[in-house]
Amino acid sequence: MPEDTAVEVRDARKVYGQGAGAVTALDGVSLGIRKSEFFTLLGPSGCGKTTLLKLIAGFESPTTGQILLHGSDITFDPPNLRPVNTVFQSYALFPHLSVADNIGFGLKMQGRPKSEISETVTRMLALVRLDAMADRKPGQLSGGQQQRVALARALAPSPKVLLLDEPLSALDLQLRKEMQIELKRLQIETGITFVFVTHDQEEALTMSDRIGVMQSGHLLQVGDPRTIYTRPANRFVASFIGESNFLTGTVDGNVFTLDAGPRMEVGQTDGAPATGKVTAAIRPEQIRITSATLGDGIPATVTQTVYFGTDTHCRVALADGTEITVRLQSPASGDVGLHPGSEVTLKFEPGALILLPKAA
């Protein structure tokens, strides 16, 4: 195990039940999470990400496999013997205790000296910017403030790893965006390894140093946000992270011939066949729309335009009926001048077309 690894998961498998009714929640997952990084487990409901988090926390034990923390095998250690804390979706604050007492509760249960508890609580209040609210009860706080109290309580004992199980899902959109910035700030300032579970791709891309994308109990790809977005390992990753258009055609080396006719060079070809029938992906923002009279691109017809404020999404149909989405930056007027029935030409940004493995 590399020296900079905080958490290592070795071939973890988790099966619930027996016989015909058995459910495999994790199927041979191996993963290394580095010290002092913000690592996100991302995937749809039921993909196994929360189960993996529970194995690291000690709330569940793997059917087979190992969990190591800083090189020590903790596979079957109970949660209270692991230097790990968890922040859940429900903040679970004690309503009868003040903010300060909530933050210091775990330290008190550990029998820490009163002076140490007081000093730590003061430091945590400053860290989460709630100094003026130390004496308030949780019911007197907003959702975002309660979330920060829960974070402060989890950080107070200085865990080696902080686990976060979709802690922002109950917040409204604007507050969730603010808390994304706060969480990243806290992780950088404390230097603690954060393992964050979410199904929200924007949260993952915004906060993470690296992301692990999961599906059906398998870890499909691990990488930094830019790599995950621009070089997805397969069709599922390409569709789950952001929005992608999928095109079918044939490939010969690095030349892709669309079923609709045009030929073009491709960018990523990792794992894709060198020749034969393939599926390619391209992001909506990597397509440009020009006048149909220019003629040196892919001819298409606009079928729909949807205004999103900063962006306008255009649905266009190719000659063979394939529909794809093009994302355009909206002008100040909000009118991009494209309407259903408009004949246009599409041009792909150089290297933007990604060939996907056949198994995707």
C-alpha positions, 0 to 999 in steps of 0.5 A, a space after each residue: 500500500 502506498 504511504 500516502 493511502 488513508 483508506 484501502 479497500 481490498 476486493 470487498 464483497 457484501 452480500 445480504 441474505 442467502 440462497 435465491 434471495 441473496 442480494 450482492 451490494 458490493 462485488 469485488 471492489 478495490 480502492 485506495 483513498 489518499 491522505 488529505 484528499 476529498 474523495 467522492 463515491 458517486 452513483 445512482 441509488 442502489 449502486 453500493 456507495 453507501 454500503 461501501 461507506 458503512 464498511 469503512 465506518 464499521 457499521 457493516 462487515 464485508 462478506 469477504 475482503 479487507 478494509 485498512 486504515 493507514 495500513 492497519 486492518 480494521 475490517 472487523 473493528 467496531 465503529 467506536 474503535 475506529 478513528 473515523 466519524 460520520 455525518 449522516 443525511 439527517 443531522 441527528 443533533 440533540 434538540 435540548 442541547 446548545 450548539 456548543 454542547 452538541 459540538 462537545 458531546 462526543 469529546 465529553 463521552 470520551 472523557 476529555 478534560 473540560 478545558 480541552 473540550 472548551 478549547 476545541 468547541 471554540 476552535 470548531 465554532 470559528 472553523 464553521 463560522 458559528 461563533 455567535 450562535 454557541 448558545 442557541 438550540 438547533 431549532 433556532 438555526 437554519 438548515 445550513 447552520 444545523 449542517 455546519 453544527 453536525 460537521 463541527 461535532 464530527 470534526 471535533 475529535 480530529 478523526 483521521 477520516 470523515 465520512 459524509 453520507 449525502 449530507 446536503 440532499 435535504 438543503 435547497 439548491 442555493 444553500 446546497 451550492 453554498 455548503 459545497 464551497 464550505 465543505 471544500 474549505 473545511 477539508 482544506 483547512 483541516 487536512 482531514 481525508 473526506 469520503 463523500 457519498 452522493 448521487 449528485 454529479 455537480 456536487 462531485 465535480 465541484 468539491 472532489 479531488 478524485 471521484 469513484 463512479 459506481 454502478 450495480 456494486 462495481 467501481 467503474 472508474 476512478 479519476 480526477 473530475 476533469 478526467 472523469 468528465 472528458 475521458 469516461 471509461 464507458 457509456 454509463 460513466 459518460 451518461 451519468 456524469 454530465 450530458 452526452 450524445 451517443 452516435 453510432 458508426 464505424 471506426 478505422 484507426 482514428 477515423 470515425 464514419 457516422 451512420 448518417 454519413 460524415 467522417 471525422 477524426 476521434 479523440 479518445 480511443 482507450 479500450 475501443 476497437 480499432 476497426 468495426 462498429 462502435 458507439 461514440 460520445 460527445 458533450 453538447 457544449 463541444 458542438 457548434 452550430 453554423 449556417 447550413 450554407 457553409 456545408 463542410 460539417 454535418 447537416 441537421 435540422 433543429 427540432 426544439 430549443 429550450 432556454 435555460 438562462 445562461 445556456 440554450 439547449 437545441 435539439 437537432 436531428 441528423 439525416 438518419 433521424 438521430 437526435 442530439 443536443 447542442 448547448 449554446 451560450 445564450 446571448 443577452 437577448 435570450 434569442 439564439 435565432 434558431 427555431 424548429 425547422 431551421 437547417 443547420 450544419 454541426 461541427 465538432 470541436 477537435 478531439 471531442 469525439 470519444 469512442 467507447 468500449 464495446 462492453 459499455 
